[in-house]
Amino acid sequence: MIVKKGDVITLASGIFESYNREGPFIAVHGFDIDAFVSERAHAGMTKLEVDDLLEDIPAMLIERGLIAELPCRRIYLGAMGEIDIKAEKCGH
């Protein structure tokens, strides 16, 4: 999957309690996310190692100057039949 320079993206992995979403980010340069991840994965990785790798991808992309974090406000509306509106900072 090609990410184009200027694209605003979030990166997510996992399911249920291990769901991880980071961002938003802006692509500073265009890049192939499939190739980036594939270059860091190897045959025989355990599921835990794959999960750890996927969780580390956003930081790796930032370190290499491919993406930059964007400031934002995440507004939580509530859950389980309760209204609980609050703002949360997103990004780092």
Backbone as JSON, one array per atom type, in Angstrom:
{
  "sequence": "MIVKKGDVITLASGIFESYNREGPFIAVHGFDIDAFVSERAHAGMTKLEVDDLLEDIPAMLIERGLIAELPCRRIYLGAMGEIDIKAEKCGH",
  "N": [[0.85, -1.17, 0.0], [0.66, 2.1, -0.94], [1.66, 5.06, 0.59], [1.09, 8.37, 0.2], [2.98, 11.42, -0.06], [1.92, 13.92, 2.11], [-0.45, 12.66, 2.77], [-2.83, 12.15, 5.34], [-2.85, 10.04, 8.02], [-3.84, 7.32, 10.21], [-2.51, 4.71, 12.22], [-3.15, 1.36, 12.85], [-3.43, -1.67, 14.75], [-3.99, -5.06, 15.87], [-6.63, -6.55, 17.91], [-9.62, -6.32, 19.9], [-8.81, -6.27, 23.33], [-6.13, -5.83, 22.83], [-6.05, -3.93, 20.9], [-4.59, -1.36, 19.06], [-4.19, 1.96, 18.24], [-2.69, 4.61, 16.58], [-1.88, 8.02, 15.98], [-3.26, 11.07, 14.66], [-1.12, 11.14, 11.77], [1.03, 12.83, 9.42], [2.16, 12.17, 6.2], [5.44, 12.71, 5.44], [7.08, 12.05, 3.41], [6.52, 10.08, 0.46], [5.87, 6.57, 0.65], [6.08, 2.95, 0.68], [4.11, 1.16, 2.64], [3.69, -1.58, 2.98], [6.11, -2.7, 2.06], [7.87, -1.52, 3.88], [7.12, -2.69, 6.35], [7.46, -5.41, 5.71], [10.23, -5.57, 5.3], [11.14, -5.58, 7.88], [10.08, -7.73, 9.13], [10.38, -11.28, 9.71], [10.68, -14.72, 8.73], [9.31, -17.2, 10.85], [8.73, -15.65, 13.05], [7.21, -15.23, 16.21], [3.74, -14.96, 17.28], [3.56, -13.01, 19.25], [5.93, -11.57, 18.8], [5.35, -10.53, 16.27], [3.14, -8.91, 16.92], [4.44, -7.06, 18.63], [6.24, -5.92, 16.79], [4.43, -4.68, 14.97], [3.26, -2.81, 16.67], [5.43, -1.16, 17.1], [5.89, 0.06, 14.65], [4.82, 2.74, 14.01], [6.59, 4.46, 15.52], [9.03, 3.78, 14.35], [8.63, 4.73, 11.72], [8.43, 7.46, 12.22], [11.0, 7.98, 13.29], [12.54, 7.59, 11.01], [11.83, 9.69, 9.5], [9.65, 9.56, 7.81], [6.98, 9.95, 8.48], [5.13, 12.41, 10.38], [3.91, 13.47, 13.52], [0.61, 14.75, 14.09], [-1.02, 17.3, 15.9], [-4.03, 16.86, 17.77], [-7.45, 16.72, 18.95], [-9.07, 14.2, 20.63], [-12.32, 13.33, 20.97], [-14.22, 11.85, 23.31], [-17.27, 10.21, 23.56], [-18.79, 8.5, 25.17], [-20.05, 5.38, 26.61], [-21.62, 2.13, 26.93], [-24.32, 2.83, 27.34], [-24.13, 5.24, 28.69], [-23.63, 8.74, 28.77], [-20.67, 10.41, 28.48], [-18.91, 12.8, 27.99], [-15.77, 13.85, 27.01], [-12.6, 15.36, 26.39], [-9.7, 14.08, 24.91], [-6.2, 14.07, 24.56], [-4.6, 13.37, 21.51], [-2.02, 11.78, 19.63], [1.5, 12.31, 20.26]],
  "CA": [[0.0, 0.0, 0.0], [1.46, 3.31, -1.06], [1.26, 6.25, 1.34], [1.59, 9.51, -0.56], [3.38, 12.62, 0.68], [0.78, 14.76, 2.43], [-1.57, 11.87, 3.29], [-3.05, 12.12, 6.79], [-3.15, 8.64, 8.32], [-3.66, 6.72, 11.53], [-2.0, 3.34, 12.1], [-3.83, 0.52, 13.84], [-3.16, -3.11, 14.72], [-4.55, -5.8, 16.99], [-8.08, -6.61, 18.1], [-10.14, -6.36, 21.26], [-8.02, -5.58, 24.35], [-4.79, -5.48, 22.34], [-6.19, -2.98, 19.79], [-3.68, -0.23, 19.17], [-4.33, 2.93, 17.16], [-1.86, 5.79, 16.8], [-2.02, 9.06, 14.98], [-2.98, 11.14, 13.23], [0.2, 11.47, 11.25], [1.08, 13.28, 8.04], [3.29, 11.58, 5.48], [6.42, 13.7, 5.03], [7.56, 11.49, 2.13], [5.77, 8.92, 0.02], [6.54, 5.3, 0.93], [5.28, 1.74, 0.59], [4.0, 0.63, 4.0], [3.88, -3.04, 2.92], [7.55, -2.96, 1.95], [8.5, -1.1, 5.13], [6.86, -3.72, 7.36], [8.06, -6.67, 5.25], [11.68, -5.51, 5.51], [11.43, -5.74, 9.3], [9.54, -9.02, 9.56], [11.16, -12.43, 9.25], [10.02, -16.02, 8.89], [9.48, -17.81, 12.16], [8.37, -14.75, 14.15], [6.06, -15.66, 17.01], [2.64, -13.99, 17.22], [3.91, -11.9, 20.13], [6.94, -10.77, 18.1], [4.65, -9.79, 15.22], [2.38, -7.85, 17.6], [5.41, -6.05, 19.07], [6.72, -5.22, 15.59], [3.38, -3.81, 14.46], [3.11, -1.72, 17.62], [6.6, -0.29, 16.97], [5.99, 0.64, 13.31], [4.71, 4.2, 13.98], [7.82, 5.09, 16.01], [10.06, 3.57, 13.32], [8.36, 5.63, 10.61], [8.78, 8.81, 12.69], [12.46, 8.05, 13.39], [13.11, 7.65, 9.66], [11.37, 10.92, 8.85], [8.62, 9.28, 6.8], [5.74, 10.55, 8.96], [5.23, 13.32, 11.53], [2.66, 13.5, 14.29], [-0.24, 15.94, 14.03], [-1.79, 17.48, 17.13], [-5.48, 16.79, 17.59], [-8.23, 16.4, 20.15], [-9.98, 13.07, 20.48], [-13.47, 13.58, 21.83], [-14.87, 10.61, 23.73], [-18.68, 10.51, 23.78], [-19.36, 7.66, 26.21], [-20.2, 3.96, 26.3], [-22.45, 1.32, 27.81], [-25.54, 3.56, 27.64], [-23.84, 6.43, 29.49], [-22.99, 9.86, 28.1], [-19.49, 10.81, 29.26], [-18.15, 13.56, 27.0], [-14.5, 14.41, 27.48], [-11.57, 15.48, 25.35], [-8.43, 13.41, 25.19], [-5.15, 14.43, 23.61], [-4.1, 12.26, 20.7], [-0.66, 12.1, 19.21], [2.41, 12.29, 21.41]],
  "C": [[0.9, 1.23, 0.0], [0.84, 4.42, -0.22], [1.91, 7.42, 0.61], [1.97, 10.66, 0.35], [2.14, 13.49, 0.88], [-0.44, 14.0, 2.93], [-1.64, 12.01, 4.81], [-3.56, 10.72, 7.11], [-3.18, 8.4, 9.83], [-3.19, 5.29, 11.27], [-2.6, 2.51, 13.21], [-3.41, -0.93, 13.65], [-3.83, -3.75, 15.92], [-6.07, -5.81, 16.97], [-8.4, -6.63, 19.58], [-9.21, -5.64, 22.24], [-6.63, -5.21, 23.89], [-4.86, -4.51, 21.15], [-5.32, -1.76, 20.06], [-3.9, 0.69, 17.98], [-3.5, 4.15, 17.52], [-2.06, 6.77, 15.67], [-2.98, 10.12, 15.48], [-1.54, 11.55, 12.94], [0.03, 12.07, 9.87], [2.32, 12.66, 7.41], [4.19, 12.71, 4.99], [7.0, 13.33, 3.67], [6.61, 10.37, 1.74], [6.56, 7.65, 0.33], [5.55, 4.16, 0.79], [5.25, 1.09, 1.97], [4.18, -0.89, 4.03], [5.36, -3.39, 2.89], [8.26, -2.63, 3.26], [8.34, -2.17, 6.2], [7.55, -5.03, 6.98], [9.56, -6.71, 5.47], [12.06, -5.76, 6.96], [10.91, -7.04, 9.88], [10.44, -10.14, 9.06], [10.38, -13.71, 9.5], [10.28, -16.56, 10.29], [9.17, -16.88, 13.32], [7.17, -15.32, 14.9], [4.96, -14.6, 16.89], [2.95, -12.78, 18.1], [4.95, -10.99, 19.48], [6.3, -9.94, 16.99], [3.86, -8.64, 15.84], [3.3, -6.72, 18.05], [5.93, -5.24, 17.89], [5.67, -4.23, 15.1], [3.16, -2.61, 15.37], [4.24, -0.7, 17.5], [6.69, 0.45, 15.64], [5.82, 2.17, 13.32], [5.98, 4.92, 14.43], [8.95, 4.94, 14.99], [9.88, 4.53, 12.15], [8.71, 7.08, 10.98], [10.29, 8.97, 12.73], [13.12, 8.19, 12.03], [12.63, 8.85, 8.88], [10.31, 10.71, 7.78], [7.26, 9.87, 7.18], [6.05, 11.49, 10.11], [3.87, 13.34, 12.22], [1.93, 14.82, 14.09], [-0.95, 16.09, 15.36], [-3.28, 17.37, 16.81], [-6.14, 16.63, 18.95], [-9.12, 15.23, 19.81], [-11.11, 13.3, 21.47], [-14.2, 12.26, 22.06], [-16.31, 10.95, 24.09], [-19.33, 9.68, 24.88], [-19.48, 6.22, 25.75], [-21.18, 3.33, 27.28], [-23.71, 2.07, 28.25], [-25.36, 4.81, 28.48], [-23.19, 7.5, 28.61], [-21.88, 10.35, 29.01], [-18.55, 11.56, 28.32], [-16.91, 14.15, 27.65], [-13.52, 14.44, 26.33], [-10.31, 14.79, 25.83], [-7.43, 13.87, 24.16], [-4.8, 13.19, 22.8], [-2.81, 12.71, 20.06], [0.21, 12.15, 20.45], [3.02, 13.63, 21.64]]
}
